[in-house]
Every structure is written in C-alpha cells, then in structure tokens.
C-alpha cells in the first residue's frame, strides 16, 4: 500500500511504520527510489549535559532532555549523573532544560522521577471518567535525592511527559 507520509502527522506515520509485525519496511523516497529498512531498536539520544564548579565552589550540572521517546533515557541520565558524582563526589545544583520537549512515553517520566523523589512518594494519580483512580508511586529508593537544588527550564513547547516529570519533582 502506497502512503504519502507528507499527508500524515508524526503520530500517524510512526504508527504506520511500527504497527506491522514485519522485520523490514519498504519506503519509496521521492527522487531517491525504493529503500528497504530493517526494523529494530533505535535510540534517539535525548540527553546532553555539562558540569562545572561555580564561584561558590558548588558542583553544577546543566542537562538538556529533548524528548521522552528514547527507551534509554533513564539509564542515560543515571549514567551521566553518576559520572559527575564519580568526578566530584556530589552534585549541588542540577538544572534540567525541557524547552521544546514535546514529551513522549509516560512510563519514562515516571521512571525518571523515581531517580529523585523519596520511595513511596506519589508521582501521579489518574482519575478515570468512571471515578476510578490509579495512583503511581515511586517503588525504588532514589539514587539522586541528595542534590541540594533542582531547577527546570521550560517554555510553551514543553508538554506531556516532560510536564509530568516537572510536576512529579
């Protein structure tokens, strides 16, 4: 079936590609011809960071999280912060830039939150139309609960799972 991706939203095109059970997908790219892609696990490398010691002798980490679509997000954040702690022994300030982060998978926001907030803390409660409530709590001991100050940078492009992450913290 020939589908023109330019007529589809990102969600529709992603669903179209990922919904079938085939190992490959064939695409016809305008001015390039037919291309076959092997489907597999792809990461979107959604984090970058830098660290430094400021004039008050505080260890500061600036982290940018561009989306909540990368299934490696939580392990990447953990690895990045572990590197800083290995180098300096601690982190005083963490600034997380979520500008233009349109969100993604809610489970990633829940799991990322669990790195910072106390065990058994409520991360989110969902209330359904029928009145039923489902509460999500942090089941784990937090790995980074001794960071003195965590701040967020957001804008009108911050949405969905990134907003949930902000609210949880």
Backbone as a chain_set.jsonl record, in Angstrom:
{"seq": "XXXXXXXXXXXXXXXXXXXXXXXXXXXXXXXXXXXXXXXXXXXXXXXXXXXXXXXXXXXXXXXXXXXXXXXXXXXXXXXXXXXXXXXXXXXXXXXXXXXXXXXXXXXXXXXXXXXXXXXXXXXXXXXXXXXXXXXXXXXXXXXXXXXXXXXXXXXXXXXXXXXXXXXXX", "coords": {"N": [[0.847, -1.176, 0.0], [0.628, 2.143, -0.903], [1.51, 4.988, 0.783], [1.447, 8.409, 1.416], [3.673, 10.045, 3.294], [3.903, 12.742, 3.806], [1.358, 13.6, 4.043], [0.554, 12.759, 6.491], [0.382, 12.91, 10.094], [3.038, 13.096, 12.588], [2.556, 11.18, 14.57], [0.743, 9.476, 13.234], [2.339, 8.525, 11.107], [4.395, 7.237, 12.515], [2.938, 5.225, 13.818], [2.066, 3.805, 11.579], [4.475, 2.778, 10.561], [5.457, 1.244, 12.732], [3.413, -0.499, 13.434], [2.982, -2.868, 11.943], [4.001, -6.339, 11.847], [6.211, -7.075, 10.431], [9.727, -7.598, 9.736], [11.051, -5.855, 8.17], [10.635, -2.789, 6.355], [9.46, -1.25, 3.444], [10.214, 1.663, 1.739], [9.4, 4.274, -0.487], [11.222, 6.775, -1.605], [10.95, 10.078, -2.534], [12.565, 11.138, -5.427], [14.675, 9.442, -4.845], [14.137, 6.766, -5.007], [13.324, 3.296, -4.287], [13.676, 2.121, -0.957], [14.753, -0.182, 1.471], [14.245, -0.792, 4.846], [15.608, -2.219, 7.703], [13.816, -3.079, 10.473], [14.242, -2.288, 13.871], [15.729, -1.775, 17.071], [15.996, 1.487, 17.846], [17.685, 4.319, 19.059], [17.18, 7.625, 20.333], [18.918, 9.402, 21.438], [18.496, 11.429, 23.723], [19.551, 13.096, 25.692], [21.827, 15.601, 26.844], [24.631, 17.001, 28.557], [26.461, 19.257, 30.721], [29.02, 19.922, 33.092], [30.297, 21.772, 35.921], [32.293, 23.599, 38.311], [31.125, 26.189, 40.219], [31.588, 29.715, 41.147], [30.973, 29.737, 43.824], [31.957, 27.423, 44.698], [30.326, 25.247, 44.178], [29.106, 22.214, 42.793], [27.791, 22.074, 39.67], [25.356, 20.972, 37.403], [24.204, 21.126, 34.165], [21.613, 19.999, 32.303], [20.153, 18.848, 29.323], [17.122, 17.637, 28.214], [15.69, 16.336, 25.512], [13.488, 14.864, 24.666], [10.984, 12.421, 25.593], [11.113, 9.922, 24.418], [13.118, 8.151, 23.968], [14.074, 5.003, 24.825], [16.266, 4.529, 26.349], [16.538, 6.641, 28.013], [16.286, 6.943, 30.93], [18.384, 5.33, 31.925], [20.489, 6.612, 30.634], [20.453, 9.216, 31.809], [20.98, 8.507, 34.458], [23.543, 7.36, 34.141], [24.973, 9.631, 33.213], [24.769, 11.414, 35.429], [25.959, 9.839, 37.39], [28.601, 9.817, 36.45], [29.369, 12.47, 36.947], [29.18, 12.549, 39.741], [31.089, 10.641, 40.354], [33.373, 12.019, 39.561], [33.325, 14.441, 41.121], [32.235, 13.807, 43.589], [29.761, 14.616, 44.524], [26.652, 16.353, 43.724], [25.627, 19.629, 43.661], [23.824, 21.429, 42.438], [21.333, 20.988, 40.007], [20.276, 21.651, 36.85], [17.644, 21.301, 34.695], [16.892, 21.347, 31.425], [14.036, 21.6, 29.655], [12.958, 22.789, 27.495], [11.009, 23.031, 24.58], [10.55, 20.318, 24.628], [8.52, 17.994, 23.648], [7.496, 15.846, 24.964], [6.473, 12.447, 25.391], [6.764, 9.074, 26.207], [4.883, 8.18, 28.992], [5.653, 6.34, 30.966], [8.41, 6.633, 30.995], [8.725, 9.173, 32.103], [7.693, 8.667, 34.654], [9.533, 6.72, 35.575], [11.946, 8.158, 35.407], [11.446, 10.166, 37.259], [11.528, 8.663, 39.569], [14.191, 8.437, 40.163], [14.813, 10.595, 41.709], [12.915, 11.314, 43.716], [11.528, 10.595, 47.013], [11.166, 7.168, 48.143], [8.065, 5.498, 47.767], [6.678, 7.859, 47.375], [4.027, 9.706, 45.906], [3.787, 9.845, 42.482], [2.032, 10.274, 40.406], [-1.472, 10.557, 39.957], [-4.139, 9.103, 38.348], [-7.352, 9.84, 37.299], [-10.189, 8.285, 36.234], [-13.004, 8.506, 33.94], [-15.085, 7.019, 34.989], [-14.763, 7.376, 37.647], [-12.882, 5.841, 38.938], [-9.647, 5.636, 40.413], [-6.167, 5.62, 39.797], [-3.149, 5.275, 41.278], [0.228, 6.121, 41.008], [3.218, 5.305, 42.468], [6.565, 5.938, 43.652], [8.492, 3.139, 43.506], [11.062, 2.655, 44.268], [14.208, 3.191, 46.014], [15.478, 6.439, 45.899], [18.119, 7.481, 43.74], [19.386, 9.892, 43.496], [18.751, 11.736, 45.572], [20.044, 13.537, 47.164], [20.769, 15.867, 45.953], [21.092, 19.29, 46.218], [19.647, 21.421, 45.009], [17.262, 21.459, 42.484], [16.383, 22.623, 39.378], [14.189, 23.743, 36.752], [13.951, 24.46, 33.27], [11.617, 25.672, 31.099], [9.281, 26.05, 28.365], [6.726, 27.248, 26.069], [6.747, 25.081, 24.415], [7.13, 22.898, 25.972], [5.784, 19.899, 26.986], [3.34, 17.309, 27.818], [4.794, 14.293, 28.792], [7.098, 15.508, 29.742], [6.105, 17.64, 31.226], [4.771, 16.212, 33.179], [6.957, 15.028, 34.471], [8.184, 17.343, 35.561], [6.154, 18.15, 37.337], [6.084, 15.939, 39.057], [8.538, 16.098, 40.38]], "CA": [[0.0, 0.0, 0.0], [1.411, 3.37, -1.002], [1.012, 6.051, 1.661], [2.296, 9.594, 1.361], [3.935, 10.479, 4.66], [3.725, 14.185, 3.954], [-0.052, 13.823, 4.371], [0.303, 12.176, 7.809], [1.031, 13.513, 11.264], [4.147, 12.285, 13.093], [1.971, 10.026, 15.267], [0.186, 8.556, 12.237], [3.423, 7.872, 10.365], [5.068, 6.327, 13.444], [2.045, 4.075, 13.978], [2.078, 3.057, 10.333], [5.744, 2.053, 10.453], [5.693, 0.308, 13.825], [2.272, -1.358, 13.738], [3.023, -4.196, 11.335], [4.929, -7.259, 12.505], [7.316, -7.41, 9.541], [11.064, -7.195, 10.178], [11.524, -4.78, 7.296], [9.616, -1.931, 5.757], [9.941, -0.661, 2.199], [9.793, 3.044, 1.535], [9.784, 4.871, -1.748], [11.578, 8.144, -1.262], [10.887, 10.936, -3.704], [13.857, 11.429, -6.064], [15.717, 8.51, -4.401], [13.743, 5.407, -5.342], [12.851, 2.403, -3.233], [14.64, 1.826, 0.106], [14.262, -1.142, 2.46], [14.821, -0.521, 6.162], [15.433, -3.262, 8.708], [13.276, -2.528, 11.703], [14.962, -2.733, 15.05], [15.708, -0.876, 18.218], [16.747, 2.698, 17.557], [17.648, 5.278, 20.159], [17.11, 8.997, 19.853], [19.872, 10.19, 22.211], [17.696, 12.572, 24.133], [20.155, 13.897, 26.751], [23.179, 16.154, 26.8], [24.879, 17.71, 29.808], [27.795, 19.746, 31.045], [29.171, 20.134, 34.529], [31.368, 22.683, 36.293], [32.273, 24.096, 39.683], [30.901, 27.625, 40.106], [32.399, 30.577, 42.013], [30.66, 29.398, 45.219], [32.505, 26.074, 44.897], [29.243, 24.276, 44.05], [29.109, 21.398, 41.578], [26.581, 22.403, 38.92], [25.132, 20.192, 36.184], [23.16, 21.592, 33.259], [21.22, 18.86, 31.476], [19.083, 19.079, 28.346], [16.376, 16.442, 27.837], [14.964, 16.815, 24.338], [12.228, 14.14, 24.491], [10.754, 11.243, 26.423], [10.872, 8.861, 23.446], [14.283, 7.271, 23.963], [13.938, 3.976, 25.861], [17.492, 4.549, 27.161], [16.572, 7.93, 28.714], [16.529, 6.845, 32.368], [19.743, 4.821, 32.141], [21.431, 7.652, 30.196], [20.51, 10.249, 32.85], [21.674, 7.896, 35.594], [24.959, 7.252, 33.776], [25.543, 10.978, 33.16], [24.902, 11.945, 36.785], [26.958, 9.005, 38.071], [29.927, 10.297, 36.021], [29.651, 13.714, 37.667], [29.41, 12.193, 41.151], [32.391, 9.96, 40.389], [34.414, 13.036, 39.427], [33.303, 15.473, 42.154], [31.761, 13.277, 44.864], [28.381, 15.041, 44.771], [26.091, 17.395, 42.853], [24.897, 20.627, 44.446], [22.729, 22.023, 41.662], [21.003, 20.344, 38.737], [19.334, 22.414, 36.043], [17.161, 20.433, 33.623], [16.294, 22.139, 30.356], [12.986, 20.854, 28.962], [12.365, 23.644, 26.463], [10.644, 22.369, 23.322], [10.42, 18.879, 24.823], [7.105, 17.692, 23.43], [7.084, 14.72, 25.786], [6.676, 11.087, 24.9], [6.215, 7.971, 26.994], [4.612, 8.498, 30.394], [6.44, 5.467, 31.839], [9.761, 7.197, 31.132], [8.621, 10.264, 33.076], [7.539, 8.035, 35.969], [10.804, 6.083, 35.95], [12.949, 9.196, 35.62], [11.099, 10.795, 38.534], [11.899, 7.779, 40.677], [15.61, 8.63, 40.487], [14.988, 11.796, 42.521], [11.952, 11.535, 44.796], [11.56, 9.543, 48.035], [10.441, 5.924, 47.931], [6.628, 5.513, 48.094], [6.062, 9.153, 47.06], [3.096, 9.68, 44.781], [4.279, 10.522, 41.285], [0.897, 10.689, 39.587], [-2.747, 9.873, 40.14], [-5.017, 9.229, 37.193], [-8.761, 9.639, 37.618], [-10.927, 7.921, 35.032], [-14.362, 9.043, 33.833], [-15.968, 6.239, 35.851], [-14.439, 7.7, 39.036], [-11.779, 5.014, 39.423], [-8.352, 6.313, 40.478], [-4.977, 4.781, 39.771], [-2.038, 6.067, 41.81], [1.573, 5.618, 40.731], [4.179, 5.72, 43.491], [7.935, 5.533, 43.401], [8.742, 1.882, 44.203], [12.501, 2.495, 44.491], [14.985, 4.198, 46.741], [16.025, 7.375, 44.905], [19.576, 7.473, 43.613], [19.909, 11.26, 43.485], [17.917, 12.544, 46.46], [20.852, 14.463, 47.953], [21.066, 17.083, 45.187], [20.533, 20.382, 47.025], [18.675, 22.243, 44.282], [16.938, 21.052, 41.125], [15.542, 23.627, 38.726], [13.751, 23.399, 35.407], [13.729, 25.499, 32.277], [10.569, 25.203, 30.207], [8.638, 27.083, 27.556], [5.446, 26.828, 25.523], [6.949, 23.808, 23.724], [7.277, 21.837, 26.971], [4.455, 19.294, 27.058], [3.123, 15.885, 28.013], [5.603, 13.584, 29.789], [8.049, 16.436, 30.358], [5.349, 18.362, 32.255], [4.546, 15.251, 34.26], [8.234, 14.929, 35.187], [8.322, 18.563, 36.352], [5.19, 18.107, 38.44], [6.463, 14.884, 40.0], [9.635, 16.568, 41.207]], "C": [[0.893, 1.24, 0.0], [0.75, 4.453, -0.162], [1.968, 7.221, 1.553], [2.452, 10.142, 2.772], [3.728, 11.973, 4.854], [2.28, 14.533, 4.297], [-0.407, 13.335, 5.782], [0.962, 12.994, 8.916], [2.196, 12.611, 11.685], [3.602, 11.03, 13.769], [1.424, 9.005, 14.279], [1.284, 7.818, 11.479], [4.185, 6.888, 11.247], [4.239, 5.066, 13.635], [2.079, 3.198, 12.742], [3.345, 2.202, 10.219], [5.87, 0.965, 11.506], [4.581, -0.709, 14.031], [2.338, -2.727, 13.083], [4.123, -5.037, 11.983], [6.106, -7.654, 11.625], [8.642, -6.917, 10.111], [11.625, -6.062, 9.337], [10.332, -3.96, 6.824], [10.243, -1.313, 4.51], [9.355, 0.726, 2.047], [10.228, 3.473, 0.147], [9.993, 6.347, -1.477], [11.653, 8.962, -2.551], [12.297, 11.29, -4.167], [14.982, 10.493, -5.62], [15.385, 7.071, -4.766], [13.343, 4.612, -4.115], [13.984, 2.079, -2.258], [13.99, 0.826, 1.054], [15.003, -0.902, 3.758], [14.556, -1.725, 7.061], [14.955, -2.608, 9.979], [14.043, -3.1, 12.881], [14.833, -1.706, 16.141], [16.599, 0.315, 17.897], [16.622, 3.637, 18.736], [17.694, 6.692, 19.59], [18.03, 9.936, 20.629], [19.267, 11.518, 22.671], [18.331, 13.416, 25.232], [21.538, 14.411, 26.363], [23.383, 16.87, 28.123], [26.282, 18.292, 29.822], [27.829, 19.986, 32.539], [30.337, 21.078, 34.771], [31.255, 23.014, 37.77], [32.154, 25.616, 39.585], [31.744, 28.401, 41.125], [32.115, 30.348, 43.497], [31.144, 27.997, 45.587], [31.412, 24.998, 44.907], [29.397, 23.507, 42.738], [27.754, 21.581, 40.899], [26.531, 21.528, 37.664], [23.98, 20.829, 35.425], [22.857, 20.443, 32.307], [20.078, 19.272, 30.561], [18.448, 17.734, 28.036], [15.443, 16.855, 26.712], [13.643, 16.081, 24.1], [12.143, 13.002, 25.493], [10.367, 10.075, 25.518], [11.974, 7.814, 23.435], [14.185, 6.285, 25.12], [15.179, 3.887, 26.743], [17.564, 5.804, 28.038], [16.967, 7.796, 30.175], [17.946, 6.35, 32.641], [20.788, 5.842, 31.694], [21.565, 8.761, 31.237], [21.277, 9.723, 34.057], [23.181, 7.824, 35.321], [25.643, 8.622, 33.771], [25.772, 11.536, 34.566], [25.901, 11.138, 37.613], [28.382, 9.449, 37.716], [30.327, 11.556, 36.783], [29.962, 13.407, 39.132], [30.748, 11.469, 41.311], [33.538, 10.972, 40.348], [34.489, 13.968, 40.635], [32.859, 14.975, 43.533], [30.321, 13.617, 45.182], [27.944, 16.015, 43.685], [25.318, 18.346, 43.749], [23.663, 21.142, 43.722], [22.581, 21.283, 40.335], [19.958, 21.199, 38.043], [18.947, 21.542, 34.856], [16.379, 21.288, 32.629], [15.316, 21.258, 29.581], [12.297, 21.719, 27.903], [12.172, 22.85, 25.176], [10.657, 20.848, 23.416], [8.931, 18.566, 24.749], [6.614, 16.476, 24.18], [7.377, 13.395, 25.145], [6.014, 10.09, 25.824], [6.086, 8.341, 28.467], [5.454, 7.62, 31.319], [7.867, 5.971, 32.006], [9.766, 8.354, 32.119], [8.496, 9.709, 34.491], [8.864, 7.45, 36.453], [11.913, 7.103, 36.196], [12.705, 9.909, 36.948], [11.592, 9.973, 39.711], [13.383, 7.857, 41.036], [15.815, 9.727, 41.526], [14.085, 11.898, 43.753], [11.938, 10.359, 45.777], [10.72, 8.315, 47.662], [9.016, 6.068, 48.479], [5.964, 6.873, 47.899], [5.131, 8.991, 45.861], [3.708, 10.483, 43.637], [3.107, 11.085, 40.494], [-0.33, 9.901, 40.014], [-3.607, 10.156, 38.918], [-6.438, 8.948, 37.644], [-9.519, 9.425, 36.321], [-12.343, 8.484, 35.079], [-15.338, 8.3, 34.746], [-15.693, 6.464, 37.338], [-13.291, 6.895, 39.621], [-10.473, 5.806, 39.384], [-7.236, 5.275, 40.461], [-3.808, 5.655, 40.184], [-0.716, 5.365, 41.533], [2.518, 6.187, 41.779], [5.572, 5.268, 43.091], [8.219, 4.255, 44.194], [10.191, 1.719, 44.658], [13.074, 3.541, 45.437], [15.583, 5.139, 45.705], [17.549, 7.338, 44.908], [20.181, 8.858, 43.772], [19.078, 12.181, 44.373], [18.717, 13.536, 47.297], [21.306, 15.687, 47.158], [20.351, 18.231, 45.881], [19.454, 21.181, 46.305], [18.514, 21.706, 42.864], [16.02, 22.115, 40.54], [15.25, 23.194, 37.293], [13.661, 24.64, 34.55], [12.7, 24.926, 31.317], [10.044, 26.361, 29.387], [7.32, 26.543, 27.012], [5.545, 25.505, 24.763], [7.156, 22.632, 24.668], [5.902, 21.221, 27.184], [4.522, 17.837, 27.51], [4.004, 15.3, 29.118], [6.623, 14.505, 30.45], [7.369, 17.277, 31.439], [5.073, 17.461, 33.455], [5.807, 15.105, 35.126], [8.453, 16.155, 36.085], [7.395, 18.509, 37.558], [5.566, 17.057, 39.492], [7.582, 15.359, 40.93], [9.242, 17.794, 42.01]], "O": [[1.805, 1.356, 0.818], [-0.416, 4.793, -0.367], [3.184, 7.031, 1.595], [1.497, 10.637, 3.371], [3.41, 12.416, 5.957], [2.002, 15.629, 4.784], [-1.548, 13.485, 6.217], [1.963, 13.675, 8.697], [2.323, 11.49, 11.193], [4.129, 9.936, 13.564], [1.617, 7.802, 14.458], [1.172, 6.616, 11.238], [4.579, 5.819, 10.781], [4.777, 3.959, 13.615], [2.116, 1.973, 12.852], [3.281, 1.037, 9.824], [6.344, -0.131, 11.204], [4.784, -1.695, 14.739], [1.787, -3.681, 13.632], [5.055, -4.506, 12.587], [6.921, -8.484, 12.027], [8.683, -5.948, 10.868], [12.568, -5.386, 9.748], [9.183, -4.396, 6.89], [11.405, -0.907, 4.52], [8.152, 0.932, 2.207], [11.292, 3.084, -0.333], [9.052, 7.074, -1.159], [12.324, 8.589, -3.514], [13.129, 11.7, -3.358], [16.137, 10.722, -5.98], [16.286, 6.234, -4.825], [13.061, 5.166, -3.053], [15.108, 1.797, -2.673], [12.818, 0.965, 1.402], [16.231, -0.817, 3.78], [13.423, -2.193, 7.168], [15.596, -1.698, 10.505], [14.441, -4.265, 12.873], [13.93, -0.869, 16.128], [17.805, 0.168, 17.701], [15.557, 3.736, 19.345], [18.195, 6.911, 18.487], [17.923, 11.154, 20.485], [19.503, 12.572, 22.081], [17.708, 14.38, 25.677], [22.301, 13.75, 25.658], [22.415, 17.303, 28.749], [27.16, 17.889, 29.06], [26.799, 20.224, 33.17], [31.249, 21.181, 33.951], [30.234, 22.739, 38.4], [32.984, 26.263, 38.946], [32.521, 27.808, 41.873], [32.928, 30.722, 44.343], [30.795, 27.457, 46.636], [31.554, 23.966, 45.563], [29.768, 24.073, 41.71], [26.709, 21.284, 41.478], [27.529, 21.367, 36.961], [22.904, 21.045, 35.982], [23.74, 19.971, 31.591], [19.149, 19.963, 30.982], [19.139, 16.794, 27.641], [14.512, 17.633, 26.925], [12.766, 16.603, 23.412], [13.124, 12.67, 26.158], [9.425, 9.336, 25.804], [11.772, 6.704, 22.941], [14.21, 6.694, 26.28], [15.145, 3.232, 27.785], [18.557, 6.005, 28.737], [17.895, 8.47, 30.621], [18.636, 6.898, 33.5], [21.856, 5.935, 32.298], [22.678, 9.204, 31.521], [22.127, 10.42, 34.61], [23.991, 8.187, 36.175], [26.762, 8.76, 34.267], [26.843, 12.067, 34.86], [26.611, 11.699, 38.448], [29.265, 9.458, 38.574], [31.472, 11.696, 37.212], [30.911, 13.954, 39.694], [31.453, 11.671, 42.301], [34.553, 10.796, 41.022], [35.58, 14.259, 41.127], [33.085, 15.653, 44.535], [29.711, 12.967, 46.031], [28.739, 16.444, 42.849], [24.451, 17.92, 44.512], [22.592, 21.275, 44.314], [23.558, 20.995, 39.644], [18.881, 21.441, 38.588], [19.809, 21.095, 34.099], [15.344, 21.868, 32.958], [15.716, 20.292, 28.932], [11.186, 21.413, 27.47], [13.049, 22.101, 24.747], [10.763, 20.164, 22.398], [8.18, 18.845, 25.684], [5.447, 16.102, 24.059], [8.38, 13.222, 24.452], [4.846, 10.24, 26.183], [7.052, 8.759, 29.104], [5.926, 8.097, 32.351], [8.474, 5.759, 33.056], [10.712, 8.501, 32.893], [9.121, 10.221, 35.419], [9.264, 7.658, 37.599], [12.729, 6.925, 37.1], [13.65, 10.218, 37.674], [12.022, 10.52, 40.726], [13.786, 7.391, 42.102], [16.87, 9.79, 42.159], [14.474, 12.519, 44.743], [12.301, 9.243, 45.404], [9.71, 8.416, 46.965], [8.8, 6.684, 49.523], [4.788, 7.025, 48.229], [5.415, 8.239, 44.93], [4.093, 11.64, 43.803], [3.161, 12.202, 39.98], [-0.238, 8.731, 40.384], [-3.777, 11.306, 38.512], [-6.701, 7.937, 38.296], [-9.497, 10.269, 35.424], [-12.821, 8.89, 36.138], [-16.31, 8.886, 35.223], [-16.309, 5.824, 38.19], [-12.781, 7.231, 40.689], [-10.222, 6.555, 38.44], [-7.358, 4.195, 41.039], [-3.504, 6.652, 39.53], [-0.563, 4.171, 41.792], [2.607, 7.403, 41.954], [5.739, 4.341, 42.299], [8.192, 4.278, 45.425], [10.517, 0.758, 45.355], [12.507, 4.617, 45.632], [16.147, 4.672, 44.716], [18.179, 7.182, 45.954], [21.349, 8.992, 44.139], [18.739, 13.291, 43.965], [18.133, 14.302, 48.064], [22.136, 16.462, 47.635], [19.144, 18.164, 46.111], [18.46, 21.576, 46.915], [19.491, 21.521, 42.139], [15.001, 22.465, 41.136], [15.973, 22.386, 36.708], [13.339, 25.727, 35.03], [12.881, 23.833, 30.781], [10.331, 27.521, 29.682], [6.851, 25.492, 27.45], [4.522, 24.874, 24.495], [7.338, 21.499, 24.222], [4.953, 21.928, 27.524], [5.588, 17.226, 27.575], [3.96, 15.767, 30.256], [6.975, 14.296, 31.611], [7.987, 17.593, 32.455], [5.135, 17.902, 34.603], [5.728, 15.065, 36.354], [8.862, 16.014, 37.237], [7.817, 18.793, 38.679], [5.377, 17.28, 40.688], [7.574, 15.058, 42.124], [10.056, 18.324, 42.766]]}, "num_chains": 1, "name": "protein.A"}
